[in-house]
Structures are given as structure tokens and as C-alpha cells.
Amino acid sequence: MKTVGFFLTFAILVSLFGCLSGNSKGVPNELIGVWKTDSSPYKQCSIELTRDYILFTNSRLAAHIDTNFIVRMKRAPERGHILCTILYENIHEQRYKFYFYYYPKKGGIIRLKNRIDVEWRKVKPISGQESSPISG
């Protein structure tokens, strides 16, 4: 009987880990929107996340916008926040990875993995975007 309990517990943990790892194509609702910061040198920049696209905007460069197609998104829970990895492709079919931490307990902020000191906040949701919720 102990063996059955062990395997049942193991199966539940594997299923839970699979759900939390969050491998999916689309961006979850909590992250969909326009993100901005007041920190230099990014004051005039924004990151816009839709279900299928990531857009980087820099108004210092005459409203320069890079639109990229999201290929896949991975989420991994870490001590009170979630490491998000977006694999995206530009119009030249070049692929890149965008890493950031999402802090749901701090009112929903993101911090870029390579600039952990800069907080980005959602300033504008994008209406009509549907996706699965982020876990963590």
C-alpha cells in the first residue's frame, strides 16, 4: 500500500511541476499590455506584450518600433517571482530570447534579467487579448 501512495504522490508532483513550468506559445493575461519605467536610460522606451507579439518602442529614435513574433514562452517559478523566457523572431526570421522576472506579489512588476535594478510597470492593458493565466 505504501508503494501505491508513493507513486500517486510522485504522479501528482510531476503533473504540478508540468503545470508550473508554463511552456506555452502565448503570453498570459497578467503580462499582456504596455510596460514602461521611469528609470534612465529607458524613460522613453516601452515593451508591449500581446498574446503573439512583443514590441520594443523607443520614442527617442523617432518612434522606432520593433515588432517581433513570439515563437514560445517558458515560465519557471523562483522564490516569489517567475522567470519568463520569450523566444521571438524578427521580420528577417532571426530568433532571439528575452529574459525577465515577473513579480506578481509586488503589484505586477517586471525586471529584465540583465537589468534587475529597473522596475517596469504595466501602464496600459491591451483590450481583447485572451490567454491562459500565469501561475506562481
LOFI-634017 format. One line per 3 residues: number of its first residue (from 1); their letters; for each residue x, y, z of N, C-alpha, C, O, CB. Coordinates in Angstrom, 1 decimal, padded with zeros to 4 digits. Atoms other than C-alpha are relative to their C-alpha. Glycine has a CB too. Layout:
// residues N
NUM	A	X/Y/Z/X/Y/Z/X/Y/Z/X/Y/Z/X/Y/Z ~ ... $
***
This chain:
// residues 136
1	MKT	000.8/-001.2/000.0/000.0/000.0/000.0/000.9/001.3/000.0/000.5/002.3/-000.6/-000.9/000.0/001.2 ~ -000.9/-001.2/000.0/002.9/002.4/000.7/000.5/000.3/-001.4/000.8/001.4/-001.7/001.2/-000.3/001.0 ~ -000.5/-000.2/001.4/004.2/001.8/-002.9/-001.0/000.8/-000.8/-000.7/001.7/-001.6/000.3/-001.3/-000.6 $
4	VGF	001.1/-000.7/000.7/000.8/002.9/-004.3/000.0/001.5/000.4/-000.1/002.4/-000.5/-001.3/-000.6/000.2 ~ 000.0/-001.3/-000.4/000.9/006.0/-002.2/001.2/000.8/-000.5/001.0/002.0/-000.8/000.0/000.1/001.6 ~ -001.2/-000.6/000.5/004.4/006.8/-003.2/-000.1/000.4/-001.5/000.2/001.5/-001.9/001.3/-000.9/000.2 $
7	FLT	000.2/-000.2/001.4/003.6/006.5/-006.9/-001.1/001.1/-000.3/-000.9/001.9/-001.2/-000.3/-001.3/-000.8 ~ 001.1/-001.0/000.1/000.4/008.5/-006.5/000.6/001.4/000.3/000.3/002.4/-000.4/-001.2/-000.3/000.9 ~ -000.7/-001.2/-000.3/002.4/011.3/-004.8/000.9/000.5/-001.1/000.9/001.7/-001.4/000.7/-000.1/001.4 $
10	FAI	-001.0/-000.3/001.0/005.1/011.2/-007.4/-000.8/000.5/-001.3/-000.3/001.5/-001.9/000.8/-001.3/-000.4 ~ 000.8/-000.4/001.1/002.5/011.4/-010.2/-000.6/001.4/000.1/-000.6/002.2/-000.8/-001.1/-001.0/-000.3 ~ 000.6/-001.4/-000.3/000.8/014.5/-008.6/001.1/001.0/-000.1/000.9/002.1/-000.7/-000.6/000.0/001.4 $
13	LVS	-001.1/-000.9/000.1/004.2/016.2/-008.2/000.4/000.3/-001.4/000.7/001.4/-001.8/001.1/-000.4/000.9 ~ -000.5/-000.2/001.4/005.2/015.6/-011.8/-001.1/000.8/-000.8/-000.7/001.7/-001.6/000.1/-001.4/-000.7 ~ 001.1/-000.7/000.7/001.8/016.9/-013.0/000.0/001.5/000.4/-000.1/002.4/-000.4/-001.4/-000.6/000.3 $
16	LFG	-000.1/-001.4/-000.5/002.1/020.0/-010.8/001.2/000.7/-000.6/001.1/001.9/-001.0/000.1/000.0/001.5 ~ -001.2/-000.6/000.6/005.6/020.7/-012.0/-000.2/000.3/-001.5/000.2/001.4/-001.9/001.2/-000.9/000.2 ~ 000.2/-000.2/001.4/004.5/020.4/-015.6/-000.9/001.2/-000.2/-000.7/002.0/-001.1/-000.7/-001.2/-000.6 $
19	CLS	000.9/-001.2/000.1/001.7/023.0/-015.0/000.7/001.3/000.4/000.5/002.3/-000.3/-001.2/-000.2/000.9 ~ -000.7/-001.2/-000.4/004.0/025.4/-013.2/001.1/000.4/-001.0/001.5/001.6/-001.0/000.6/-000.2/001.4 ~ -001.1/-000.3/000.9/006.8/025.2/-015.8/-000.5/000.9/-001.1/000.2/001.7/-001.6/000.6/-001.2/-000.6 $
22	GNS	000.7/-001.0/000.8/004.3/027.0/-018.1/000.6/000.1/-001.4/000.8/001.3/-001.9/000.1/001.3/000.6 ~ -000.4/-000.1/001.4/005.6/026.2/-021.6/-001.2/000.2/-000.8/-002.1/-000.7/-000.9/000.8/-001.3/-000.4 ~ 001.1/-000.2/000.9/003.2/027.7/-024.0/000.5/001.0/-001.0/001.5/001.7/-000.9/-001.2/000.6/000.8 $
25	KGV	-000.3/-001.0/001.0/003.2/029.8/-027.1/-000.4/001.4/000.4/000.3/002.4/000.2/-000.7/-000.4/-001.3 ~ 000.6/-001.4/-000.3/001.0/032.7/-025.9/000.4/000.6/001.3/000.9/-000.1/002.2/-001.5/-000.1/-000.1 ~ -000.3/-000.7/-001.2/001.6/035.3/-023.3/-001.2/000.0/000.9/-002.3/000.2/000.4/000.4/001.5/-000.4 $
28	PNE	001.2/000.0/-000.9/-000.6/035.1/-020.2/-000.6/001.4/000.2/000.1/002.4/000.0/000.5/-000.6/001.3 ~ 000.8/-001.2/-000.2/-003.2/037.7/-019.4/000.8/001.1/000.9/000.7/002.2/000.6/-001.3/-000.2/000.6 ~ -000.6/-000.9/-000.9/-001.2/039.2/-016.5/001.2/000.8/-000.6/001.5/001.9/-000.2/000.6/-000.8/001.2 $
31	LIG	-001.2/-000.7/000.6/001.7/040.2/-018.8/-000.4/000.7/-001.3/000.4/001.5/-001.8/001.0/-001.1/-000.4 ~ 000.5/-000.7/001.2/-000.4/041.4/-021.8/-000.2/001.5/000.3/-000.9/001.8/001.3/-001.2/-000.6/-000.6 ~ 000.1/-001.4/-000.1/-000.1/045.2/-022.1/001.3/000.7/-000.3/002.2/000.1/-000.8/-000.4/000.3/001.5 $
34	VWK	-001.1/-000.9/000.3/002.3/048.1/-022.4/000.7/000.2/001.4/000.1/000.6/002.3/-000.4/001.3/-000.6 ~ -000.9/-000.1/-001.2/005.2/048.2/-019.8/000.9/001.1/-000.2/001.6/001.2/-001.2/000.7/-001.3/000.3 ~ -001.0/-001.1/000.0/007.2/051.3/-019.0/000.7/000.2/001.3/000.3/-000.4/002.3/-000.8/001.3/-000.3 $
37	TDS	-000.7/-000.3/-001.2/009.7/052.5/-016.5/000.4/001.5/000.0/000.5/002.1/-001.0/001.3/-000.8/000.1 ~ -000.5/-001.4/-000.2/010.8/055.9/-015.1/001.5/000.1/000.1/002.1/001.2/000.3/-000.7/000.7/001.2 ~ -001.4/000.0/-000.2/014.4/054.8/-014.8/000.8/000.3/-001.3/000.4/-000.2/-002.4/000.4/-001.4/000.5 $
40	SPY	-000.9/-000.3/001.1/017.1/056.1/-017.1/000.8/-001.3/-000.3/001.1/-002.0/000.7/001.0/001.2/000.3 ~ 000.3/-000.7/001.2/018.0/055.3/-019.8/-001.2/-000.5/-000.8/-001.3/-000.2/-002.0/001.2/-000.1/-000.9 ~ 001.2/000.6/000.7/014.7/053.6/-020.6/-001.3/000.8/000.2/-002.4/000.3/-000.2/-000.3/-001.4/000.6 $
43	KQC	001.2/-000.8/-000.2/012.3/056.5/-019.8/-000.9/000.1/-001.2/-002.1/000.2/-001.1/000.4/001.4/000.5 ~ 000.8/-000.2/001.2/011.2/056.9/-023.4/-000.2/-001.3/-000.7/-000.5/-001.3/-001.9/000.7/001.0/-000.9 ~ 000.1/001.4/000.6/011.1/053.1/-024.1/-001.3/-000.7/000.6/-001.7/-000.3/001.7/001.2/-000.8/000.2 $
46	SIE	001.0/000.9/-000.6/008.3/050.6/-023.7/000.1/-001.4/-000.6/000.7/-001.6/-001.6/-001.4/000.6/-000.4 ~ 000.1/001.4/000.4/007.7/046.9/-024.0/-001.4/-000.3/-000.1/-002.1/-000.2/000.9/000.8/-001.0/000.9 ~ 001.4/000.4/000.2/004.4/045.8/-025.4/-000.1/-001.4/-000.3/000.5/-002.0/-001.2/-000.7/000.9/-001.1 $
49	LTR	000.2/001.4/000.2/003.3/042.3/-025.0/-001.5/-000.3/-000.4/-002.4/000.1/000.3/000.3/-000.8/001.3 ~ 001.3/000.5/000.3/000.3/040.8/-026.8/000.1/-001.5/000.1/001.2/-002.0/000.5/-000.4/000.5/-001.5 ~ 000.0/001.5/-000.1/-000.6/037.1/-027.0/001.1/-000.5/-000.9/001.7/-001.5/-000.6/-001.4/-000.5/-000.3 $
52	DYI	-000.8/000.6/001.0/001.5/036.6/-030.1/001.2/000.9/-000.4/002.1/000.4/-001.1/-000.7/-000.3/-001.2 ~ -001.0/-000.9/000.4/003.8/039.6/-030.4/000.7/000.7/001.2/000.1/000.9/002.2/-000.5/001.1/-001.0 ~ -000.7/-000.8/-000.9/006.5/041.5/-028.5/000.5/001.2/-000.8/001.2/001.1/-001.8/001.1/-000.7/000.8 $
55	LFT	-000.4/-001.3/000.7/007.1/045.2/-029.5/000.9/000.8/000.9/000.5/001.0/002.1/-001.2/000.8/-000.4 ~ -000.9/-000.9/-000.8/010.0/047.3/-028.3/-000.1/001.4/-000.7/000.2/001.5/-001.9/001.5/-000.6/-000.1 ~ 000.1/-001.3/000.5/009.5/051.0/-028.7/001.0/001.0/000.7/001.2/000.9/001.9/-001.5/000.5/000.2 $
58	NSR	-000.9/-001.1/-000.5/012.0/053.9/-028.3/-000.4/001.3/-000.7/000.0/001.5/-001.8/001.5/-000.4/-000.2 ~ 000.4/-001.2/000.6/010.5/057.3/-028.8/001.1/001.0/-000.2/001.0/002.0/-001.0/-001.1/000.7/000.9 ~ -001.2/-000.8/000.3/014.0/058.9/-028.7/000.5/-000.2/-001.4/001.1/000.7/-002.0/001.1/-000.3/001.0 $
61	LAA	-000.4/000.3/001.4/014.6/057.3/-032.1/-001.2/000.2/-001.0/-001.4/-000.7/-001.8/000.6/-001.5/-000.1 ~ 001.1/-000.3/000.8/011.6/058.9/-033.8/-001.0/-001.1/-000.1/-001.4/-001.6/-001.1/000.5/000.3/-001.5 ~ 001.0/001.0/-000.2/009.1/056.5/-032.5/000.3/-001.4/-000.7/-000.5/-002.0/-001.3/-001.3/000.4/-000.6 $
64	HID	-000.5/001.2/000.5/011.2/053.5/-033.5/-000.7/-001.2/000.7/-000.8/-001.3/001.9/001.5/-000.2/000.2 ~ 000.7/001.2/-000.5/009.2/050.2/-033.1/000.5/-001.2/-000.6/000.6/-001.3/-001.9/-001.5/000.2/-000.2 ~ -000.4/001.3/000.5/010.5/046.7/-033.4/-001.1/-001.0/000.3/-001.5/-001.2/001.5/001.4/-000.5/000.6 $
67	TNF	001.0/000.9/-000.2/007.7/044.2/-033.9/000.5/-001.4/-000.2/001.1/-001.7/-001.3/-001.2/000.3/-000.9 ~ -000.5/001.4/000.1/008.5/040.5/-033.3/-001.0/-001.0/000.4/-001.9/-000.8/001.2/001.2/-000.1/001.0 ~ 001.0/001.1/-000.1/006.5/037.3/-033.5/000.5/-000.9/001.2/001.7/-001.4/001.1/-000.2/-000.8/-001.3 $
70	IVR	-000.3/000.9/-001.1/006.5/035.2/-030.3/-000.1/-001.4/-000.5/-001.2/-001.9/-000.9/-000.9/000.2/001.3 ~ 000.0/001.4/000.3/007.5/031.6/-031.0/-000.4/-000.8/001.1/-001.2/-001.8/001.0/001.4/-000.4/-000.5 ~ 000.3/000.8/-001.2/007.3/030.3/-027.5/000.3/000.8/001.2/001.2/001.7/001.2/000.8/-001.4/000.0 $
73	MKR	-000.3/-000.6/-001.3/007.2/031.4/-023.9/000.1/-001.1/001.1/-000.7/-002.0/001.1/-001.1/001.0/000.4 ~ -000.2/000.9/-001.1/008.5/029.5/-020.9/000.0/000.8/001.3/000.4/001.9/001.4/001.3/-000.8/-000.1 ~ 000.1/-000.6/-001.3/007.8/030.3/-017.2/000.6/-001.0/001.0/000.2/-002.2/000.9/-001.4/000.4/000.3 $
76	APE	-000.5/000.9/-001.1/009.7/028.9/-014.2/-000.1/000.8/001.3/000.5/001.8/001.4/001.5/-000.4/-000.3 ~ 000.1/-000.7/-001.3/008.8/029.8/-010.6/001.3/000.0/000.7/002.0/-001.0/000.7/-001.1/-000.7/000.8 ~ -001.2/-000.2/-000.8/011.6/031.1/-008.4/-000.4/000.9/001.2/-001.0/001.9/001.0/001.1/000.6/-000.8 $
79	RGH	000.2/-000.7/-001.2/011.3/032.3/-004.8/-000.8/001.3/-000.1/-000.3/002.4/000.0/001.3/000.3/000.6 ~ 000.9/-001.2/000.0/008.3/034.7/-005.0/-000.1/000.8/-001.3/-000.8/001.8/-001.4/000.5/000.9/001.0 ~ 000.2/-000.6/001.3/008.7/035.6/-008.7/000.1/-001.1/-001.0/000.3/-002.3/-000.7/001.1/001.1/-000.2 $
82	ILC	000.1/001.0/001.1/008.6/033.9/-012.1/001.0/000.5/-001.1/001.0/001.6/-001.5/-001.4/-000.1/-000.6 ~ -001.0/-000.2/001.1/011.5/033.7/-014.6/-000.8/-000.3/-001.3/-001.2/-001.4/-001.5/001.3/-000.8/000.1 ~ 000.6/000.1/001.3/010.0/034.3/-018.1/001.0/000.1/-001.1/001.9/000.9/-001.1/-001.2/001.0/-000.2 $
85	TIL	-000.8/000.0/001.2/011.7/033.5/-021.3/-000.8/000.0/-001.2/-001.6/-000.9/-001.4/001.0/-001.3/000.0 ~ 000.7/-000.1/001.3/010.3/034.6/-024.6/000.9/-000.2/-001.1/001.9/000.5/-001.3/-000.8/001.4/-000.1 ~ -000.7/000.3/001.3/011.7/033.1/-027.8/-000.8/000.7/-001.1/-002.0/000.4/-001.3/000.2/-001.5/-000.3 $
88	YEN	000.7/-000.8/001.1/010.8/035.6/-030.6/000.8/000.0/-001.2/002.0/-000.2/-001.2/-000.3/001.4/000.5 ~ -000.6/000.0/001.3/011.5/036.0/-034.2/-000.3/001.4/-000.7/-001.4/001.9/-000.6/-000.5/-001.1/-000.9 ~ 000.2/-001.3/000.6/012.0/039.3/-036.1/-000.4/-000.2/-001.5/-000.6/-001.3/-001.9/001.3/000.9/000.0 $
91	IHE	000.5/000.1/001.4/010.9/040.1/-039.7/001.1/-000.7/-000.9/000.7/-001.1/-002.0/-000.3/001.3/-000.6 ~ -001.0/000.7/000.8/014.2/038.6/-041.0/000.2/-001.4/000.4/001.2/-002.1/000.0/001.4/000.8/000.1 ~ 000.0/001.4/-000.5/013.5/035.3/-039.3/001.2/-000.3/000.9/001.6/-001.5/001.0/-000.1/-000.9/-001.2 $
94	QRY	-001.1/000.2/-001.0/016.3/035.8/-036.8/-000.7/-000.2/001.4/-001.6/000.5/001.7/001.0/001.2/000.1 ~ 000.6/000.3/-001.3/015.5/034.3/-033.4/000.8/000.5/001.2/002.1/000.5/001.1/-000.2/-001.5/000.2 ~ -000.7/-000.6/-001.2/016.3/035.9/-030.0/-000.8/-000.5/001.2/-001.9/-000.9/001.1/000.0/001.6/-000.1 $
97	KFY	000.6/000.3/-001.3/015.5/035.2/-026.3/000.0/001.3/000.8/000.9/002.1/000.8/000.7/-001.1/000.7 ~ 000.2/-001.2/-000.8/014.1/037.9/-024.0/-000.3/-000.6/001.4/-001.3/-001.3/001.6/-001.2/000.9/-000.5 ~ 000.1/000.5/-001.4/014.5/037.1/-020.2/-000.4/001.1/000.9/000.1/002.2/000.9/001.3/-000.7/000.4 $
100	FYY	000.4/-001.0/-001.1/012.7/038.9/-017.4/-000.7/-000.8/001.1/-001.1/-001.9/001.0/-001.0/001.0/-000.6 ~ 000.7/000.5/-001.2/011.3/038.3/-013.9/-001.3/000.7/000.1/-001.4/001.9/000.0/000.9/000.1/001.2 ~ 001.3/-000.6/-000.2/007.7/038.8/-013.2/-000.3/-000.2/001.5/-000.2/-001.3/002.0/-001.2/-000.7/-000.8 $
103	YPK	000.2/000.0/-001.4/006.8/039.7/-009.6/-001.5/000.3/000.3/-001.9/001.4/000.4/000.9/001.1/000.7 ~ 001.5/-000.3/-000.3/003.0/039.2/-009.0/-000.3/000.5/001.3/-001.2/001.2/001.5/-000.7/-001.3/-000.2 ~ 000.2/-000.4/-001.4/003.3/039.8/-005.3/000.4/001.5/000.2/000.0/002.0/001.3/000.7/-000.9/001.0 $
106	KGG	-000.4/-001.4/-000.2/004.8/043.3/-005.8/-000.9/000.9/-000.9/-000.5/002.0/-001.3/001.4/000.2/-000.4 ~ 001.0/-000.8/000.8/001.7/044.6/-007.7/000.2/-000.2/-001.5/-000.3/000.5/-002.3/000.2/001.4/000.3 ~ -000.2/000.3/001.4/002.8/043.0/-011.0/001.0/000.9/-000.7/000.7/001.7/-001.5/-001.3/000.2/-000.7 $
109	IIR	-001.1/-000.7/000.7/006.2/044.4/-012.0/000.8/-001.0/-000.7/000.8/-002.2/-000.4/000.8/000.8/001.0 ~ -001.0/000.9/000.7/008.8/043.0/-014.4/001.3/000.7/000.2/001.4/001.9/000.2/-000.4/-000.2/-001.4 ~ -001.4/-000.4/000.0/012.5/043.3/-014.2/000.8/-000.8/-001.0/000.7/-002.0/-001.0/000.7/-000.1/001.4 $
112	LKN	-000.8/000.8/001.0/014.8/042.4/-017.1/001.1/-000.7/000.7/001.7/-000.2/001.7/000.6/001.0/-001.0 ~ -001.0/000.8/-000.7/017.2/039.7/-016.2/001.4/000.6/000.0/002.1/000.5/001.0/000.1/-001.4/-000.7 ~ -001.3/-000.6/000.1/020.2/041.7/-017.3/000.0/001.4/000.6/001.0/002.1/000.7/000.4/000.1/-001.4 $
115	RID	000.1/-001.3/-000.7/018.9/044.9/-015.5/-001.0/-000.1/001.1/-002.1/000.5/001.1/-000.5/001.2/-001.0 ~ 000.9/000.4/-001.1/017.4/043.6/-012.3/-000.4/001.2/000.9/-001.4/001.2/001.6/000.6/-001.0/000.9 ~ 000.3/-001.2/-000.8/017.5/047.1/-010.7/-001.1/000.9/-000.6/-001.5/001.8/000.1/001.3/000.8/000.1 $
118	VEW	001.0/-000.9/000.6/015.0/048.6/-013.1/-001.4/-000.7/000.0/-001.5/-001.8/-000.5/000.4/000.3/-001.5 ~ 001.3/000.5/-000.1/011.3/048.1/-012.4/-000.9/000.5/-001.2/-000.9/001.7/-001.4/-000.7/000.3/001.3 ~ 000.9/-000.4/001.0/008.8/048.1/-015.3/-001.4/-000.3/000.5/-001.7/-001.4/001.0/000.3/-000.8/-001.3 $
121	RKV	001.4/000.1/-000.4/005.1/048.6/-014.6/-000.9/000.1/-001.2/-000.7/000.8/-002.2/-000.4/001.0/001.0 ~ 001.0/-000.1/001.1/002.1/048.0/-016.8/-000.8/001.3/000.0/-001.4/001.6/001.1/-001.0/-001.2/000.1 ~ 000.7/-001.3/000.1/000.7/051.3/-017.9/-001.3/000.0/-000.8/-002.2/000.9/-000.6/000.9/001.1/-000.6 $
124	KPI	001.2/000.1/000.8/-001.9/050.2/-020.3/-000.3/-001.4/-000.4/000.6/-002.1/-001.1/000.1/000.9/-001.3 ~ 000.4/001.3/000.5/-003.7/046.9/-020.8/-000.4/000.1/-001.5/-000.8/001.1/-002.0/-001.1/-000.6/000.9 ~ 000.5/000.0/001.4/-004.5/045.8/-024.3/-001.3/-000.8/000.0/-001.3/-002.0/000.3/001.1/-000.7/-001.0 $
127	SGQ	001.3/000.6/-000.1/-008.2/045.0/-024.6/-000.2/-001.0/-001.1/000.4/-000.9/-002.2/-001.1/001.1/-000.1 ~ 000.3/001.1/000.9/-009.5/041.9/-026.3/001.1/-001.1/-000.1/001.0/-001.9/-001.0/-000.2/000.6/-001.3 ~ -001.0/001.0/000.0/-006.4/039.8/-025.6/-000.3/-001.1/000.9/-000.6/-000.8/002.1/001.4/000.6/000.3 $
130	ESS	000.3/001.1/-000.8/-007.1/036.4/-024.3/001.2/-001.0/000.1/001.9/-001.2/-000.9/-001.3/-000.8/-000.6 ~ -001.1/001.0/-000.2/-004.6/033.9/-022.9/-000.2/-000.7/001.3/-001.1/-000.4/002.1/001.4/000.7/000.0 ~ 000.1/000.8/-001.2/-004.1/031.4/-020.2/000.7/000.8/001.2/001.7/001.5/000.9/000.6/-001.4/-000.1 $
133	PIS	-000.6/-000.7/-001.1/-003.2/032.8/-016.7/001.4/-000.5/000.4/001.6/-001.7/000.2/-000.9/000.0/001.2 ~ -001.3/000.3/-000.4/000.3/032.8/-015.4/-000.1/-000.6/001.4/-000.9/-000.2/002.2/001.0/001.2/000.0 ~ 000.1/000.6/-001.3/000.9/030.6/-012.4/001.2/000.4/000.8/002.3/000.7/000.3/-000.1/-001.6/000.0 $
136	G	-001.1/-000.4/-000.9/003.1/031.3/-009.4/-000.4/000.6/001.2/000.4/000.9/002.1/001.0/000.9/-000.7 $
***
